[in-house]
Amino acid sequence: MTTLQDIYSSRDANTSAIIARQDPVVYAQGTYAQALTEAQLESYARDGFIVLHDVFNPDEVQAMLAEVKRMSEDPDVVKLDEAITEPGSDAVRSIFRMHELSDMASGLARDPRLIHVARQVLGSEVYIHQSRANLKPGFKGKEFYWHSDFETWHVEDGMPRMRALSCSVLLTDNNACNGPLMLVPGSHQQFIACQGETPDNHYKQSLKKQEFGVPDPISLQLLVEQGGIQAATARAGSVIFFDCNTMHGSASNISPWPRANVFMVYNSIENTLEAPRNGLKPRPEYIATRKKFVPLEPLEAKAAAI
């Protein structure tokens, strides 16, 4: 049942608002699992993200990249609703529900190098709220405008609280020129309530280009003046973990170097979805897990600690 008073109300008025975060960033004092060091936890809590370098070795990266490329070229996959194309072209931009469509991604979601970070930060068992492969080809990969994922997940999916995190496993080098993920340090401590009434089936447009649930320029400028902007540049095999409310985006890729990643959202099993806000219809299952909330069981440890 949806709570009577929504402390993170958004898209229900004509004005924007900045609302102080009401939830922890690291739950249970980071003692639920052991993955990040105390210093790494403090960095994550302060900035709302952390970049862990060289988590996966080159052979693992090449195997994952080959799987993503295979799927993006498979006609049976491309015709699925889960395959999202670039605005104005047939090039695959994202493939959703990767953890169920691909055995590789299924194992990746339960890899101890990832899942134990999620369990430690969120202070509970976790499940996959959303997974996808993202492709940003050289010369023509389009931008992702600034946004907080939680704002969308709260309004359009009914995620109650800020108890989820994303991890992006880099399958290609992310440099300053090929449209890397950009994040606003400290922005996770403020919730930006957005303007506008969400259209029906908004996801069909927003997965290509988001126009609702994006911050107004003044709020975004205030966040950036306080925290700046950091580009998450790192080699293939690195992993970016970031809080569900961290403001982030990426520019178009006009360089020759393609960018690709596998992106997974871990949500606490104690934070499962309610009804979407503002009378919206639930988005499809491949975008937001709703039918079955099953805790992920970590794979047996098979690699050195981060």
C-alpha positions, -999 to 999 in steps of 0.1 A, spaced: 0 0 0 13 34 -9 21 57 21 -4 85 28 22 112 26 48 109 -1 80 126 11 95 123 -24 65 136 -43 74 146 -79 57 154 -112 24 164 -95 28 201 -96 40 228 -120 70 238 -98 102 221 -90 115 216 -55 147 205 -37 139 180 -9 165 169 16 171 131 16 153 113 43 171 79 40 205 66 48 231 61 21 249 32 37 225 9 57 233 -11 88 266 8 92 280 -12 63 283 -44 84 258 -66 65 285 -79 41 322 -74 36 334 -60 3 343 -23 5 369 -10 30 359 15 56 375 43 35 357 32 4 323 32 22 330 67 35 338 78 0 306 63 -14 285 78 14 301 113 8 300 114 -30 271 90 -39 293 68 -60 327 50 -62 348 37 -91 365 4 -85 393 -1 -110 402 -34 -128 376 -56 -110 374 -79 -140 403 -92 -160 407 -87 -198 395 -123 -206 363 -118 -186 357 -84 -202 362 -98 -237 337 -126 -230 311 -102 -217 316 -78 -246 313 -106 -272 280 -116 -256 266 -81 -257 277 -77 -293 262 -111 -302 229 -102 -287 228 -67 -303 231 -84 -337 208 -113 -331 175 -107 -350 155 -127 -324 168 -104 -297 166 -71 -317 129 -77 -324 121 -80 -287 105 -51 -267 136 -53 -245 158 -40 -273 157 -2 -275 171 16 -305 187 50 -309 165 80 -317 162 82 -354 180 49 -363 178 11 -359 210 9 -340 206 -9 -307 210 15 -277 201 -8 -248 190 -44 -242 169 -48 -210 163 -78 -188 199 -90 -195 200 -110 -163 172 -133 -177 181 -132 -214 217 -141 -209 234 -168 -188 265 -145 -187 245 -116 -173 227 -139 -148 260 -150 -134 274 -115 -134 245 -103 -113 254 -129 -86 292 -124 -89 306 -119 -54 326 -89 -66 293 -71 -73 266 -85 -52 285 -82 -19 290 -45 -25 253 -41 -30 245 -62 1 270 -43 22 257 -8 12 220 -17 13 222 -37 45 201 -66 33 196 -92 7 190 -78 -28 173 -86 -61 176 -72 -96 152 -43 -101 165 -37 -137 193 -48 -159 205 -39 -193 234 -37 -217 242 -1 -229 259 6 -262 272 40 -273 288 35 -307 316 58 -320 305 90 -339 268 85 -333 260 74 -298 234 98 -283 234 114 -249 216 105 -217 204 138 -201 209 146 -164 186 126 -141 182 108 -108 172 72 -113 153 72 -81 130 100 -93 118 78 -122 118 45 -102 98 62 -74 72 79 -97 69 54 -125 76 22 -107 66 28 -71 100 22 -54 93 35 -19 126 46 -6 163 53 -15 176 18 -8 189 8 -42 221 12 -62 233 8 -97 265 -8 -109 280 -2 -144 305 -29 -155 327 -12 -181 333 -34 -212 353 -7 -230 376 20 -219 358 51 -208 378 82 -216 371 119 -215 361 119 -252 337 89 -257 307 101 -236 316 87 -202 292 86 -173 292 120 -155 281 123 -119 275 152 -95 293 144 -62 270 149 -32 238 153 -52 224 121 -37 216 141 -5 190 162 -23 159 149 -41 148 171 -71 111 171 -75 104 176 -112 78 195 -132 52 181 -156 26 155 -157 39 121 -169 23 110 -202 9 74 -204 34 49 -216 62 74 -210 88 47 -210 85 42 -248 99 77 -253 121 81 -222 142 51 -229 153 68 -261 153 104 -248 139 114 -214 119 146 -212 99 141 -180 116 134 -147 146 156 -155 158 184 -132 151 220 -139 182 241 -148 182 261 -116 182 230 -94 208 213 -115 230 244 -114 227 245 -76 238 209 -73 267 214 -96 278 246 -78 279 226 -46 295 194 -58 309 199 -93 309 173 -120 331 142 -122 336 121 -153 339 84 -144 368 76 -167 383 41 -162 396 11 -181 375 -18 -193 369 -42 -164 363 -14 -139 330 -10 -121 311 22 -111 287 18 -82 263 48 -76 234 56 -53 199 55 -68 195 93 -62 229 105 -76 224 130 -104 241 117 -135 241 118 -173 264 114 -203 272 134 -234 270 121 -270 299 101 -283 314 119 -313 347 101 -309 357 70 -329 358 49 -297 326 30 -288 315 27 -253 296 -3 -238 286 -15 -203 264 -40 -185 242 -20 -161 224 -36 -131 202 -22 -104 202 -39 -70 173 -31 -48 169 -41 -12 145 -70 -6 130 -47 21 123 -20 -5 101 -38 -30 78 -19 -54 44 -4 -46 19 11 -70 33 38 -93 27 74 -82 1 98 -96 -21 70 -110 4 58 -136 2 23 -149 31 0 -140 59 -1 -166 67 -35 -182 84 -62 -162 115 -60 -183 120 -24 -171 110 -29 -134 108 -62 -117 74 -65 -100 60 -100 -103 85 -118 -81 109 -104 -56 135 -132 -51 168 -125 -32 198 -133 -54 221 -160 -41 257 -151 -46 279 -174 -66 307 -191 -48 337 -169 -45 358 -174 -76 380 -143 -77 402 -122 -55 387 -96 -33 383 -61 -48 
